[in-house]
């Protein structure tokens, strides 16, 4: 894990565009400098690039050695003291660069296991944590063989992806060809490394927001997740999930056992699970904070700022004692925080979103924002980038917070231009 003693002259190498973390890191400790290294295609996502010591762009198909060589050249000129990564983009290069430069980071093995869902399933089975039936399949025949052996329903998805892209629930064998084709594509800038099929579990879905330090894990919050039953794209979240004490304990213990099996030593994690008849079962986990503004929901629900803790831990500060102290404090009401997303059914071009002010004025609503601009192509709910707006709300209970956020989304109207079909000739 990162060294414990902070250095007043830190220089942090951020692998990937970094979201707002380069700025957070510089603000957390005055005098700290940041360098960003990311794919050329992601340079436009680097915020305030001129505030970094440098920004290094690498072509998308470059081998790991090129990443190492470019980072090493900058390191020789202006040595890095620490390294960090704050999202899926380019995270696969982070471990190898850190290892080559002698910087403390998640191991290459841990990052690989988290990204490769098939390898992760194998590790969890070997560790006795989760025996979910699954297989990496090279073609449609292998997919059919798995289904004939294990039955349906099943889930077919990319081995490595995010945002619920390319994920299909299959109930009938006739759906396998389309599901395989979707899963074999590449999504959201992440190259596909194969197709995974696994058994499907019925039950409510949750995500566990945890923070680790020196191999010790602390669950910060359990978030209830609402997903589209077919595409699995997230429709909304609420934190904290209202659960019986025994379910909270079972989910927390299970999530920590997953992190132990994957040798996660530090940092934020986001673990998605289904709570079924056989107890918690893993969907996937990530060595990063959750998306969909889940850190904001967690902050409002618990008082713990996961993003701030991540920035400070990156600089060597111990944060777990402070997290536990904050969790022990009573929370003021209201503290149930929810988010709900809007999508459109018809494919077309978005002209305008109506009702934003009216939605924002509803009781309990704290924010209503569009996620796309006029002129954007919109359509079916295929991944998280298909969503067009969101609303957040605070309430005394989880159900009330979700109801308020959904009511705000229902107030919105979307004007979409749809191209007419060409008239048939006679």
N, C-alpha and C positions, 0 to 999 in steps of 0.2 A: 504494500500500500504506500501512498505518498509519505515522505519523511514527515516527522512530527514537528520539527522546529522550523518556524517560518524564517525566511531570509528576506532582508529588506531590499535586496536587489534581485528580485525574481524576474525571470524571463520565461514565459510559458508558451510552449508550442501547442497550438490548438489544431487538431486534425479534423477536417471537415469544416463547413462554413461557420459553425459555432453558434448560430442564433445570436442571442444577446450576451453570450458568456464572455467573449473577450472584453467587452465593456464592464461587465460585472466583476470580472477578475481584476481589472485595472482599478476599479473603484474600491474594491474590498481592501486593497493594500496600495496606497499611493506610492508611486515610483515603479510599480510593476509594469513590465512591457509584455506585449503579446505578439506572436507571429502566427499567421494562419496559413496552413497548407491544405489545399482541397483540389478537387477536380476542376478543370477549366469550365465545365458546364455549370458549376455551382458558384463561380466567382460573383455573379450577380446577386447571390444570396448573402454575401459577406456584408454586414452592416458597418457603415462608417469605416471603409477599408483604410483610409488615410490615418486613422488613429492607431493602427498597428505599426509595429516596427517594420514589418514587411508582410506581403501576401504572396504566396507561391502557388501558381497554378500548375496542375499536372494533368496530362491528357487522360481520358477515361480508360483507355486500354493499356495504360502503362503498367509494367510489372512492378512487384513490390520493391525490387532492387532500385528502380528509378526513384520511387518515393524515398527510399533510404538515402540514396546518393544526394538528392536535392536537399533533404533535411540535414544531412551530414555537412553539406557545403555551408549552409546557413549556420549550423552549430559551430563549425570551425571559425567562422567569422565573428559570431556573436553567440556564445554558448547558452544553451537552454538549461534551466534549472529544473523545470517540470514540464509535464505533458498532460493534455486533457482531450477528451472527446465527448460531445454532448448531443449526439443524435446518431441515427443509422448511417447517414451519408458519410462514406469514407471511413467508417469505424473499423472495417476489415483491415485497413492499412495501419491503424493506430498501434496495435500490439507489436507488429514487426518493426516499425520505426522506433518505438520505445526501447525494444530489446536491443536494437543495433546501436542506439545512442546511450545505452546504459541508464535510461530514465525509468522510474518506477511507474507501473501501469498495470491494468488487467493483463493477465498472461495471454499470449497468442492462443493457447488452448481454450481458455475461458471465452474469449471473443468468438472463436470459431464455433464452439459448441452452442453459443447463444444464437448465432446467425444461421447455422446449419441445423434445421429443426429435426432432420433425420438422425444426425449424430447426437443431438441433445436427447432424443427419445432413447437411443441406445444407452447413453450414460445413465439416465434416470432409471432405466430398467435394471442395469447392472448394479446400481446403488440401492435397489429395492424401494425406490421412492414412488415410481409410477410405471405400471405394466401395460399401458395403453397399447392395443394392437395397432401397428403401423408398418409401412414399408415405403422405401424409395422405389419408384417404378420408372423404368426406362421407356416403356411404350404402353400402348393401349392394351395389349395382350396381358402384360404383367398386372395392369390395373384390374382387368377383368378377373384374373386369377385370385387377386386379393379379395375381391368382392365375393367370389364364389366360395372362398374359404371362410370369410368372416361375416358376410352378409351386409345388408344395408339397414338403416342409413349409414353413410360414411361421409367424411370430409376429404375433398381433394384440393390441394393448395400448393403454391410454390414452396420449395425447400427453404428459400430465403427471400423474404419480401416484407412489406409493412403496409399499414393502412387498410388491411383486409382486402388488398388487391389480389385478384385471381383465385379467390376462395369460393368453393361451391359445395353446397350440401347435396349429396346424391341419394335419392330415394329409390330409383329404378335403374336397372342396368342400361336401359336405353339412353340415359343421360350421361354415361361415362365418357363418350367421345368428346362432347362439348366441354365437359369439366376438365378433361385432360388438356385440351387445346388452350383453355383459359389459363390453367395453372402453368403451362409450359412457356407462357409469354414472359416478358420483362416489364416491370412496373416501377414507377416513381423513381427512376434513376438507379434502381438496383437490378443488376443482371441476374437472370434466373439461373440457378444451379441444379435444377431438376424438379421433379414432381413427387410430392409426398401424399400418401393416402393414409388415413387413420380412422379408427372407429369414432362414431359420433355419440356424444353424451347429452341426454336431455337434462335440463335444469337451469336455474338462474345463473347468470354470469357476473363475475366480480373481477376487479383488479386489485392487487395488493401493492400499495406504495410503501416501499421499505427503504431504509438507509443502513449502510454497513460501514463498519470501521474495524480494522484489525481482525477481520473475519467474523466479527460479531454483528448480528442483524437485529434491527429494530423495526417492527411494523409501525408505520406512521398512521396509515389509514387504510380501510377497506372500502373500495368504491363500488357501488352497484352499477353495472353496465347494461344498457339496453341496446340490442343489436337487431338489425333486420333479419328475419328468420331464414331468408334465402341467400342473400349476399354476405351476411355477417358484418356488414358495415355498421359502425356504431351510430345509433340514433340519439343517444343521450347518456349522461352519467349523473350520479348523485353521491355526495360524500357528506357524512359517513353513511355506509349502508346500515340499515336497521336490521340487526340480526340477533337471534338468541345467543347468549354467552357461549354455549357449547359450539355453535357454528363459527363464531368469531375465533375461538381458540383453535378449532380444527383447521380453518383456513390459514390462520397465522402460522401454526406449526408446520403445515404442509408447505407453504411458500418458503419458509426458512429452510426446510429440508431440501427443496429444489436448489436454493442458492448455495447451500453447503455442497451438494453433489456437483455443482458446476464450478466450485472453488471461487466463488465471488468473495473478494476480500474487502472491498470498499465501495463507496459511492451510492447513488440512487439506483433503485431497480423498480421495474414495473412488470408485475407477474399477473397474467390473465388466466383465470380458472373458471371451471364450471362446477357447481355444487350439485352433484347428482345423488342417486340412490347409494352409490358406492363411496360417497364422500367426495372431497375435492379432487378434481382431475385437471391437469395442465392443458391450457390452450397454447401459450407460449410465454417466454419471459424475455426481458431486455435489460442490458446494463446501461440504462439511461432513465430519466424521469418519463412519466407518461405524457402522451400528447393530448390533444383535445382540451387544453387548458386545465387538465387534471391537477397540476401543481397549484393553480389558483383556487380550485375547489378545495384542495387539501389545506391550503393556508387558511381559507375562511372557516373550514370545519374544525381545524385542530390548532391553529396558530403557528404551525411549523412551516417555514418557508424553505421548501426543498431546493429551489433554485439557488437561494442565498447560501444554504448549507453546502451545496455542491461547489460553488465558487470558492468558498472559504476553505473547504477541505482540499480542493485542488492546490491551494497555496500552503498546505501542510497543517492547517489548524484542526484540532480535535473538535468535532461537532456533536458526537453522539450524546455526551452528558447534557448539553443544552437542549437537544431534541427531547430527551427523556424528561427533563425538567419542565419543558413547555407542555408536553403531553399530560403531565401530572396536574397541571393547573385547570381549574374549572373553566368551561367555555361559556361566554355570555350567549344569550338568545337574541336573535335567531342564528343558528350556526349550521343548519343543513343547507348545503350549496349544490345547485344543480345546473346542468347545461343541456340544451336540446337543440338539435340541428334540423334545418329545413332542406328539402330537395324538391326537384320538379319532376313530373312524370314524363312530359313530352320533350323530345330532343329539339333543340332550336338555339336561337341566339337571344340572350337576355337583354331586354331593353331597359327595364326599370324595376326596382323593388318598391312597392308601396306599403305604407303602414308602419314604417320604422318608428316614427314618433309616438304613434298610438300604442304600439307594442311596448315601448320603453316606459310609458306612463302607467302600465298595469301594476297592481299591488305586488310587492315582493321582487319585481324585476329590477335587476341591477345593470344589465347591459344587453343591447341588441345590436348586432353588427352583421353587415354583409360579408361574405367570404369571397365573392367574385365581383368584378366590375361590369358595368354595362358593356355589351359587345362580346362578352365571353360566351363560348359554346357550353351549353348545359344539356343534361339528359338524364338517363337512367342512373340509379344508385348502384354504381359498380365498385367504387372504392371511396376512401375518405375525401378525395379531391372532388368527388361528384356533388358534395354538399354545397349549398349556396348561401346559407346564413345561419346564425345561431343566436340563442337567447340564454342569458344566465339569470338565476333567481336565488334569493335567500328566503328561508322560512324556518319555522320551529321544528317541523318534521320533514323527513325525506320525501314522503308522499306529497306534502304541500309544496315543497320546493320544485319537484318534478312537474306538478300540475301547473304551477305558475310559469315555468319556463316553456312548457308545451302550449299554454294559452297564448303566450307572447308570439311564438312561432306561428300559431294558427291565425293570428291577426294579419300576418304578412301576405301580400299578394305579389305575384311575379308575372310581369308582362314579358312574354316570350314570343319572338317571331319564328314561325315555322314555315319552311319552304313548302310550297304546294307541289303536289305530284304533277308531272308533265301529262298533259291530256293524251289519251291513246289515239292513235291514227286509225282511220277506217279505210 
